[in-house]
Amino acid sequence: MTTLQGPAIFLAQFIGDQAPFNSLAGICAWAKNLGYKGVQLPTNDPRFIDLQKAAESQTYADEIQGIVNAAGLEITELSTHLQGQLVAVNPVYDQLFDGFAPEAYRNNPQARQQWAVQQLKYAAKASQNLGLKAHATFSGALLWPMVYPWPQRPAGLVEDGFAELGRRWTPILNAFDECGVDLCYEIHPGEDLHDGVTYEMFLDQVQQHPRACLLYDPSHFVLQCLDYLEYIDFYHERIRMFHVKDAEFNPTGRQGVYGGYQSWLNRAGRFRSPGDGQVDFKGIFSKLAQYDFPGWAVLEWECALKNSEDGAREGAAFIRDHIIRVTDKAFDDFAATAPNPALNNSLLGI
């Protein structure tokens, strides 16, 4: 069995304009001081990493690695959540998602999509240059506006949507394969890959591509009322990344899964800091240890109530206390007997 690595922290929610959150060196020193051992890097802010440069220059990648290592940390993975979202955008969301791309590509969906695909290919090579084995992203969504349809969906719409999603992602997956990196989709409402069924539909369209893997985040399953422990049983062979994020779902006679257009604070389902919600993390860490999960336990802090710095400080200890240092022997070895074929045959009557 394998002991999970950690604790690590996803930096996206902490980057800002004030020190220490406005530079890679500063934020790494802050994370180390809280007890983290690794950082997961978003790639949409050049103050922290220039993705194209990291893909094209081994020297630059080594410099980024050196800054992180100098703080006593490791880079766990890179993230292209925002760029991955732009690989597949339904036209109804064009204006809303334009802000995820540089200004030069706005109001031009085709150019924006081409930019996003190139970003993912840079991420594959940058991950290779940094010696990383997995990468985090979103799938994007062509079908999300039809998730709960009225009027009903035209026949064949879902099949056509997933066929197109597969066409768009297959060259990207091949690029990651060439670089020896698993591409891990965060299964997430708002994405076409938002549960196990949709993930399996996607796998069919990319011919069960070996690099089409998963970022496991139980918080998104709590809000869908999906069995997040059994999910690990189903898909553990594809899970290559893990976000430690908590959530709670408290339906009432007035509000349920859809949230009534309320703010995060006032929704029946909302994200919480680890330990403050309803996720059974003991069960999750046990299953991941059981299935030899090879990666990091990474805090993704999102909470409707708690201050982010408090969440980050508490999160390091929370992850550390949940990591199971796996055993190298059976607990009943003291009662074991040496191999004895004659005895075995006698007991079996053969």
N, C-alpha and C positions, 0 to 999 in steps of 0.2 A: 504494500500500500504506500501511498504518497502523502506526505504532509504538505498542506497548502502553504503557499508563500504569503507573507504579509506581516503587518498591515500595510496597505498602500492607499493612495488617495487620488481621485480624479480631480484635476485642477480647474476644470472648466468653470465651476460655480464660484471659484475664489479669486480669479483674475480680476484686477481692478486697476485704477489709476494712482493709487496711493501705495507707498512702500509698506510692507515687503511684497505686495501682491502685483507689482508692475514690472517685475523682471524675473527671469528664470532663476538666477542665483538667489535672489531675495526670497522667492516663494519656496524654493527648495530648502533653504535654511529654516524657514518657518515650519515647514512640514516635518523636517528632521527633529526639530525641537519638541514637536508634539508626540514623537514616538513612531513616526512612519518610517518604513524601510524602502518604499517605492513610490513613484509618481506616474500617473497616466496622463499623457500630454495631449491636449487638444491641438489642432494644427491650423486653426483659422486666425491666429494672432502672431504676426511675425516677430513680436517682441520676445516670444518664447521659442519659436522654431520657424524657420523659413522652409516650408515643405519642399519646394522645388530645389532649393539649394542642398537640402539634406539628401535628396534623391540623386543629385548630379555630382556632389562633392563628398568623397569619403572623408576628406580633411575636415570639412565643416561638420559632418555627422560626428566625427570623433570629438570636435570641440564641444558640441552639445552634450555628448555623453560625458565629457570631462567636467562640465559645469555641474551636472547632476551628481556624478560620482564624488566630486570635491565636497559636496554637502553630506556625503555618507549615504547616498540613495542610489537606487537603480531606476531606470525607465522600464516600466512594466509593459506598456503598449502605447501606441499612438491612436488618436481618434480622429475620424472624419465624419462625425455625425451630421454636421450641417451640410458638408459637400455631398455625402451619400444621399441625403434627402433630395437633392437637386438632380440626381440621376433619373428620377421618375416623378414628375409633378403633374397632377391633373390641372387643366387650365383654370378651374375655379380657384386654385390657390396661387396662381402666378404672381399676383401683386403682393400677397402676403409673404411668399418665399423669396421674392427678389432681394430682400435685405440680407439673405444668406450669402449672396454672391457679391463680388466687387462691382462697383458702380458701372464699369464699362460693359457689363453683361446684363444689366437690367433692362427690362422691356424688350427682351430678345430671348424667348424661351429656348430656342435651338442653340444659340451661342452659350447660354447659361448651362445647358445640359452638357455640351461638349467640354466646357471648362470643368464641370464637376467630374466627368469621366477622367479627364487628364489629372485632376487632383488625386483621384483614387489610385491611378497608376503611379503617380509620384509617391504616394503613401506606401505602396508595395515596395518600391525600391528604397525609400528612406528607411522603412522598417528593416529591410535586409542590411542596409549599411549600419544600422544601429544594433544589429544582432538580435532583433526581436522575432518572436515566433507567431504572434497573433496581432490582429488589428481590429479596432472597433468602428462600426458604422451603422447607419440606418439604410433600409432598403428603398426609401421613397415610396410613393403611393399614387397609382393611377386609379384605383378603385375605391379609395376610402370614402368619397362622397356617397357611394352606394352601399355602405356597410349595413344600413338598416333601411331598405329602400321603400319608398312610396312616391310614385307608382312603382310597381315591380320592375326588376331589372329586365332588359331585353334578353332573349335567349342567346346564349353564347358570350355575353359580355364579360363574365368572370374569366372564362377560358381564354378569351382574346387578351384580356388584361394581363393575366399571368404569363401568357406566351410572349407578350411584348416585354414584360419585366425580365423574363429569362433571356431574351435576346440582348437586352441592354447590359445585363450583368455578366453574361458569359465571358466576353473579352476581358472584363475586369478581373473575374475569378482566375482566368488563365494567366493574367499578369502576376497575380499574387502567387499562383502555383510556380511560375518561373522563378520567383524570388524566395520560395520556400516558406511562405507566410500564410497562416490561416486567416480568412476574412470572416469576422464574427458579426453577425447581424444582431442588433439589440431588438428583441421581439417586443413591440411597443405599439399601443394604440396610436392611430394616426399614420401608421405604416401599413403597407399591404401585408407585410409579415408581422402579424400581431398576436398569433397564437400557434399551437402545434399544427392544426389543420392547414393553415395558410403557409406555414413553413414547409410542410410536406408537399403542398401543391407547387411551391417554388422549386423544391428539389427535383420534382419530376421535370420541370422545364429546363433545368440546367444539368440534366442527366446525372443526378446524384453527385454533383461535383464534389470532390474530396475537400476542397477549400471552402465550401459554403457551410460555415460553422456558426456557432451561437455564442452570443453574450447573454448570460443568464442573469436576469434582474427580477426577483420575486415580487417587487412592489407593483409591477405592471399587471401581474396575474391576480393579486389580491383585489385590485380595482375591477377586474373582469370576472371575479368569482370563479377562477380557474384553479384547479388543484396543482399548486406549484411544487409540491413534493413528488407527486407522481410524474410530473413533467420531467424531473431529473431521471426517473426510472426509464422513461421513454427515450430521452434524447442525450443521455450522458456521454455517449460516444462522440457527439458533435459539440458538446459544451467545452469551449476553450477559454472563456473569460467569465468573470463573476463580479457583478456590482452588488455591494452590500448596501441596500437601500430598503427602508421600512415603509409601511403604509398601513392604513386602516380603512375599513369599510363599515359605515354605520348607517344603514338605510333606515328611513322613517316612513310614516304614512304619507309624507309629502314629497319625498325625494329618494331616488335610487341610483342606479349605475350611471345614468346620463347627467346627473348633477344639476339639473334645472338652470343651466346657464349661470351658475353661481361662481364666485371667486374660489380659489383653492381653500381659503379659510372656511368657507361655508358649504363645501361639497360633502356629500355623504362619503365619498371616497377621496382620500387626500394622502399625500406623502408625509412621512414623519422621520425624524432622526432615528438611527438604529436603537432599538430597545424601547422606543416610545410608541410603536405601532403594534400590529397584530401578527407580524411574520414570525414563524417558528424557525429562528435561525439555528437553534440546536439541531433540529431535524435536518436543515439544509447542510450545515457543516458536516454532520454525520454521513449523509448520503454522498456528498462530494468526496469525503475521505474514503468511503466504501468503494467508490467507483474510480479511485485514483485520478481525481481531477489534477491536471498538471500545472495549473496556473496560480494567479494571485487573487487574494481577496481584497477588492478595491472599494473603498468607501466612495459612493456617489451621494453627496449630501444634497438633499432637497427636503425641506420641511416647511409646512404652513405656519408653524408656531415659533420654533426655536431659532435663536441667533446662529448664524453660520459658523462663527469661530468656536462657539460652545459645542456645536455639533461636530466640528472637526476634532476638537480636543477629546471629546467623549468617544468619538468613533474609533480612534486609534486603540484605546483600551478595550473597547467593545470587540473589535476584530481580534485583537491579540488573545483575549480571554475565550473566544469561541473556536480558535484554530485548534484542531485536535492533532497532537503529536502522535502519529500512528505507531502502533506496537510492532515490534519485530519478532514477536513470538506469541504463541497461544497462551491464554491465561491458565490453562490446565496442563501445561507442559510438565509440571512437577509429577503428574500421575502417568506420564507417557511410558510406554514400553518400547524396547528396541525392536527393530524388524525381526520377525521370526516366522518364516513361511510355514514351518511345521505346525506351530501353534495356530496360525490362521487357518490352515487346512483342517486342523482338529476341531476348531470352533465352528467351522462351516460344515463339517461332516463330509469332507471330500478327500 
